[in-house]
């Protein structure tokens, strides 16, 4: 670690639980963030400022004027620019010493698996169940920790699925694919701007803990937030021994496309189910 890095990250290094060794693991880490919208914005900003060595930002969408209410990675001057490239500019301005890879594309099949295989942690900041399940399948196959968040209206949720642990459930254990679930869109239902910041920032916190190898992650716990009352609830859940994804007889279903940015066009229907 250089003298400049020792100074830049000194407030992390002062933390007994983290220290120089933990910060060095963060500097050597690779985080894949899928979705550069309301959730991905604060998550990416905090991971970059904390010194994550490589951040791959995946989003095929462009910055829209309606995004600016909550997607703090972007500016009015960058309306019309691809969100991944806009995000790269914002992150590079905060921390020019890290590597930022913007991917303005939809990933499917082998391309998705190849990207996840290179990651140390994956953040799901996306917008629909098909995308979430695709990311989950790739993370399960490559045993990569997944930090998943969602936000709609005033309801938020976050959990961690870490299949490096034998007892960890996966996303499919909690929200089985193919169930008849009504998806809601923030374009229709709206979303409280600071809520995406709260959930996205917590995703960054969980990702940094995983990279540094400190603390206890949210594996097996789903946190639910009602921002109107500012009350948190915790739902504990276990691995499904018959899970079609992480169970002893996983199905061969291929993952679908990675969709657009975050909560924008689809649900936190999963949050609504438990809320």
C-alpha positions as CSV (number, residue, x, y, z in Angstrom):
1,X,0.0,0.0,0.0
2,X,1.4,3.4,-1.0
3,X,1.7,6.4,1.3
4,X,-1.2,8.1,-0.6
5,X,-3.4,5.0,-0.1
6,X,-2.5,4.9,3.6
7,X,-3.7,8.5,3.8
8,X,-6.8,8.1,1.6
9,X,-8.1,5.0,3.4
10,X,-6.8,6.0,6.9
11,X,-10.3,6.1,8.4
12,X,-10.8,2.5,7.4
13,X,-7.4,1.5,8.6
14,X,-8.1,2.9,12.0
15,X,-10.9,0.4,12.4
16,X,-9.6,-2.5,14.4
17,X,-11.9,-5.0,12.6
18,X,-10.6,-3.8,9.2
19,X,-7.1,-2.4,9.5
20,X,-4.5,-2.5,6.8
21,X,-5.1,-6.2,5.9
22,X,-8.8,-5.7,5.4
23,X,-8.2,-2.5,3.3
24,X,-5.6,-4.4,1.1
25,X,-8.2,-7.1,0.4
26,X,-10.7,-4.3,-0.6
27,X,-8.0,-2.8,-2.9
28,X,-7.5,-6.2,-4.5
29,X,-11.2,-6.9,-4.9
30,X,-13.4,-7.0,-8.0
31,X,-17.1,-6.0,-7.6
32,X,-19.6,-6.5,-10.4
33,X,-22.6,-4.2,-10.1
34,X,-25.5,-5.0,-12.3
35,X,-27.7,-1.9,-12.6
36,X,-26.5,1.7,-12.4
37,X,-29.8,3.2,-11.3
38,X,-31.3,4.1,-7.9
39,X,-29.6,1.2,-6.0
40,X,-26.5,0.9,-8.1
41,X,-25.7,4.6,-7.8
42,X,-25.0,4.8,-4.1
43,X,-23.5,1.3,-4.0
44,X,-21.0,2.1,-6.8
45,X,-20.1,5.5,-5.2
46,X,-19.3,4.0,-1.9
47,X,-17.4,1.0,-3.3
48,X,-15.3,3.4,-5.4
49,X,-14.6,5.8,-2.6
50,X,-13.7,2.8,-0.4
51,X,-11.0,1.7,-2.9
52,X,-12.4,-1.5,-4.4
53,X,-9.7,-2.2,-7.0
54,X,-11.9,-3.1,-9.9
55,X,-15.6,-2.2,-10.4
56,X,-17.5,-3.6,-13.4
57,X,-20.7,-1.6,-14.0
58,X,-23.3,-3.3,-16.1
59,X,-26.3,-1.4,-17.6
60,X,-27.6,-1.1,-21.1
61,X,-29.9,1.8,-20.4
62,X,-29.4,5.5,-20.9
63,X,-29.8,8.4,-18.4
64,X,-33.3,9.8,-18.5
65,X,-34.5,13.0,-16.9
66,X,-36.8,11.1,-14.6
67,X,-33.9,9.2,-13.2
68,X,-32.3,12.3,-11.6
69,X,-34.7,12.3,-8.7
70,X,-32.8,9.4,-7.1
71,X,-30.0,8.0,-9.4
72,X,-27.2,10.1,-7.8
73,X,-24.5,8.6,-10.0
74,X,-25.8,10.7,-12.9
75,X,-26.2,14.4,-13.7
76,X,-28.5,16.5,-15.9
77,X,-25.6,17.2,-18.2
78,X,-25.3,13.4,-18.9
79,X,-29.0,12.9,-19.8
80,X,-29.0,10.6,-22.9
81,X,-25.6,9.1,-22.1
82,X,-25.3,5.4,-21.3
83,X,-25.7,4.8,-17.6
84,X,-22.6,2.6,-17.5
85,X,-20.4,5.3,-19.1
86,X,-22.0,8.0,-17.0
87,X,-21.2,6.0,-13.9
88,X,-17.6,5.5,-15.0
89,X,-17.2,9.3,-15.2
90,X,-18.7,9.8,-11.8
91,X,-16.6,7.0,-10.1
92,X,-13.4,8.1,-11.8
93,X,-13.9,11.6,-10.5
94,X,-14.1,10.2,-7.0
95,X,-11.2,7.7,-7.2
96,X,-9.1,7.8,-10.3
97,X,-6.7,5.1,-9.1
98,X,-9.2,2.2,-9.4
99,X,-10.2,0.4,-12.5
100,X,-13.8,0.9,-13.7
101,X,-15.2,-1.2,-16.5
102,X,-18.5,0.1,-18.0
103,X,-20.5,-2.5,-19.9
104,X,-23.4,-1.0,-21.9
105,X,-24.9,-4.3,-23.0
106,X,-27.2,-7.1,-22.0
107,X,-25.4,-10.2,-20.9
108,X,-26.8,-13.7,-21.3
109,X,-25.7,-17.3,-21.0
110,X,-22.0,-17.8,-21.1
111,X,-21.2,-14.1,-21.1
112,X,-23.0,-13.6,-17.8
113,X,-21.2,-16.6,-16.3
114,X,-17.8,-15.5,-17.6
115,X,-18.3,-12.1,-15.9
116,X,-19.5,-13.5,-12.6
117,X,-16.6,-16.0,-12.5
118,X,-14.2,-13.1,-12.4
119,X,-15.9,-11.3,-9.5
120,X,-15.2,-11.4,-5.8
121,X,-18.7,-10.1,-5.0
122,X,-21.8,-9.4,-7.2
123,X,-24.3,-6.7,-6.4
124,X,-27.8,-7.2,-7.8
125,X,-29.3,-3.7,-8.3
126,X,-31.6,-4.7,-11.1
127,X,-35.2,-4.4,-11.9
128,X,-37.0,-7.8,-12.4
129,X,-37.2,-11.4,-11.3
130,X,-35.9,-12.8,-14.6
131,X,-32.7,-10.8,-14.2
132,X,-32.4,-11.6,-10.5
133,X,-32.7,-15.3,-11.1
134,X,-30.2,-15.2,-13.9
135,X,-27.7,-13.5,-11.7
136,X,-28.4,-15.9,-8.8
137,X,-27.9,-19.0,-11.0
138,X,-24.5,-17.7,-12.1
139,X,-23.5,-16.8,-8.6
140,X,-24.5,-20.3,-7.3
141,X,-22.6,-22.0,-10.1
142,X,-19.4,-20.1,-9.4
143,X,-19.9,-19.8,-5.6
144,X,-19.7,-16.0,-5.7
145,X,-21.4,-14.0,-2.9
146,X,-24.5,-12.1,-4.1
147,X,-25.8,-8.9,-2.4
148,X,-29.3,-8.3,-3.5
149,X,-31.5,-5.2,-2.8
150,X,-34.9,-3.9,-4.0
151,X,-36.9,-0.7,-3.5
152,X,-40.4,0.4,-4.5
153,X,-42.8,3.0,-3.1
154,X,-41.6,3.3,0.5
155,X,-40.6,-0.4,0.9
156,X,-37.1,-1.7,0.7
157,X,-35.3,-4.9,1.3
158,X,-31.8,-6.4,1.3
159,X,-30.1,-9.8,1.8
160,X,-26.9,-11.7,1.1
161,X,-26.7,-15.1,-0.6
162,X,-23.2,-16.6,-0.1
163,X,-22.9,-20.1,-1.5
164,X,-19.3,-20.3,-0.3
165,X,-21.1,-21.3,2.9
166,X,-22.7,-24.8,3.0
167,X,-25.6,-23.5,5.0
168,X,-26.4,-20.5,2.8
169,X,-29.7,-20.3,0.9
170,X,-29.8,-18.8,-2.5
171,X,-32.2,-16.2,-3.9
172,X,-34.3,-19.0,-5.4
173,X,-34.7,-20.6,-2.0
174,X,-36.5,-17.5,-0.8
175,X,-38.3,-16.4,-4.0
176,X,-38.8,-19.5,-6.2
177,X,-38.7,-18.8,-9.9
178,X,-42.0,-19.3,-11.8
179,X,-44.3,-18.4,-8.9
180,X,-47.3,-16.2,-9.9
181,X,-46.1,-12.9,-8.5
182,X,-47.4,-9.5,-9.5
183,X,-44.6,-7.2,-10.5
184,X,-44.9,-3.5,-9.9
185,X,-43.2,-0.7,-11.7
186,X,-41.7,2.4,-10.2
187,X,-42.7,4.3,-13.3
188,X,-46.3,3.7,-12.2
189,X,-46.1,3.3,-8.5
190,X,-43.2,5.6,-7.7
191,X,-40.3,5.3,-5.3
192,X,-39.1,7.4,-2.4
193,X,-35.7,8.8,-3.5
194,X,-33.8,8.4,-0.2
195,X,-35.0,4.8,0.1
196,X,-32.9,3.7,-2.9
197,X,-30.0,5.5,-1.2
198,X,-30.5,3.6,2.1
199,X,-30.8,0.2,0.5
200,X,-28.0,0.8,-2.0
201,X,-25.6,2.1,0.7
202,X,-26.4,-1.0,2.7
203,X,-25.5,-3.2,-0.3
204,X,-22.2,-1.4,-0.4
205,X,-21.6,-2.1,3.3
206,X,-22.3,-5.8,2.9
207,X,-20.1,-6.0,-0.2
208,X,-17.2,-4.3,1.6
209,X,-17.6,-6.6,4.6
210,X,-17.5,-9.6,2.3
211,X,-14.4,-8.3,0.4
212,X,-12.6,-7.5,3.6
213,X,-13.6,-10.7,5.3
214,X,-15.0,-9.0,8.4
215,X,-18.2,-9.0,10.4
216,X,-21.3,-11.1,9.9
217,X,-23.2,-10.8,6.6
218,X,-26.9,-10.9,6.0
219,X,-26.8,-14.5,4.8
220,X,-30.1,-16.2,5.9
221,X,-31.7,-12.8,6.9
222,X,-33.9,-10.6,4.9
223,X,-34.1,-7.0,6.1
224,X,-37.4,-5.2,5.3
225,X,-37.7,-1.4,5.6
226,X,-40.9,0.6,5.8
227,X,-39.5,4.1,5.1
228,X,-42.8,5.8,6.1
229,X,-42.5,4.6,9.7
230,X,-38.7,4.0,9.5
231,X,-39.2,0.5,10.9
232,X,-37.1,-2.5,10.1
233,X,-38.2,-6.1,10.2
234,X,-36.0,-9.1,9.9
235,X,-37.2,-12.3,8.3
236,X,-34.9,-15.4,8.8
237,X,-34.9,-18.1,6.3
238,X,-33.0,-21.3,5.6
239,X,-31.7,-23.1,2.6
240,X,-34.3,-25.2,0.7
241,X,-33.0,-28.7,0.5
242,X,-35.0,-29.3,-2.6
243,X,-34.0,-26.0,-4.3
244,X,-33.9,-26.3,-8.1
245,X,-30.9,-24.0,-8.2
246,X,-28.6,-24.7,-5.2
247,X,-30.1,-28.1,-4.1
248,X,-28.7,-31.6,-4.7
249,X,-30.5,-31.8,-8.1
250,X,-30.3,-28.4,-9.7
251,X,-32.3,-27.9,-12.9
252,X,-30.4,-27.2,-16.1
253,X,-32.4,-24.0,-16.8
254,X,-30.3,-21.4,-18.5
255,X,-30.2,-17.8,-17.1
256,X,-32.1,-15.1,-19.0
257,X,-31.0,-11.6,-19.9
258,X,-29.6,-9.1,-17.6
259,X,-32.0,-6.3,-17.8
260,X,-31.9,-2.6,-17.3
261,X,-30.9,-0.6,-14.3
262,X,-32.6,-1.0,-11.0
263,X,-36.0,-0.6,-9.4
264,X,-37.1,1.4,-12.5
265,X,-39.4,-0.8,-14.4
266,X,-40.0,-3.6,-12.0
267,X,-40.6,-4.8,-8.7
268,X,-39.7,-5.1,-5.5
269,X,-42.6,-7.5,-5.8
270,X,-40.5,-9.8,-3.7
271,X,-40.5,-7.2,-0.9
272,X,-44.3,-6.8,-1.3
273,X,-44.8,-10.6,-0.9
274,X,-43.2,-10.5,2.6
275,X,-44.4,-7.1,3.5
